[in-house]
C-alpha cells in the first residue's frame, strides 16, 4: 500500500518514508508513526509523518495494515 491516503495511515503503524534531504538519492527510512502532519485527506507525494525517532518525511509504503 502506498502512502498517499491519510485514512490508510495511523499512529503506531510501521511505514517507510523518504526524508527531505534524501529525496534526490531515494534513500528510505523505516519506522513507527508517532504523528501525522498532513491535514488533507490525500497528498500526491505521500502523507507527511513524524516517526517515533523524531524523523520527518513522506510515506512511500505502509508495512502494517490497519
C-alpha positions in Angstrom: 0.0 0.0 0.0 1.3 3.4 -0.9 1.2 6.4 1.5 -0.9 8.9 -0.5 -4.2 8.4 1.6 -4.3 9.7 5.1 -7.0 7.2 6.0 -4.5 4.3 5.4 -2.0 5.6 8.0 -2.4 5.5 11.7 -0.3 6.1 14.8 1.8 3.1 15.8 1.9 1.7 12.2 5.2 0.7 10.7 5.9 2.7 7.5 8.7 3.5 5.1 9.4 7.3 4.5 11.7 9.4 2.4 13.1 12.4 4.2 13.5 15.8 2.5 17.3 15.5 2.3 17.0 12.0 0.8 14.6 12.8 -2.0 17.3 13.1 -4.6 19.0 9.8 -3.6 15.8 7.9 -2.9 17.2 6.7 0.4 14.3 5.3 2.5 13.9 5.2 6.3 11.7 2.7 8.2 10.0 3.4 11.4 6.8 3.7 13.5 4.4 6.6 13.1 4.2 9.0 16.1 2.3 11.9 14.5 0.5 12.5 11.1 1.5 16.0 10.0 -0.5 16.3 6.7 -4.0 17.6 7.3 -5.6 16.9 3.9 -7.1 13.5 3.1 -4.6 12.8 0.3 -1.3 14.1 -1.0 0.3 13.0 -4.3 3.8 12.8 -2.9 2.8 10.9 0.3 1.4 11.9 3.7 3.9 13.6 5.9 4.5 11.9 9.3 6.9 12.1 12.3 8.4 8.8 13.3 8.9 7.8 17.0 12.6 8.6 16.4 11.7 12.2 15.5 12.5 11.9 11.8 10.0 13.6 9.5 9.2 12.5 5.9 6.6 11.5 3.4 5.2 7.9 3.5 6.2 5.9 0.5 5.0 2.5 1.7 2.9 1.2 4.6 4.3 -2.0 6.1 1.4 -2.7 8.6 -2.2 -3.0 7.7 -4.8 -1.3 9.9 
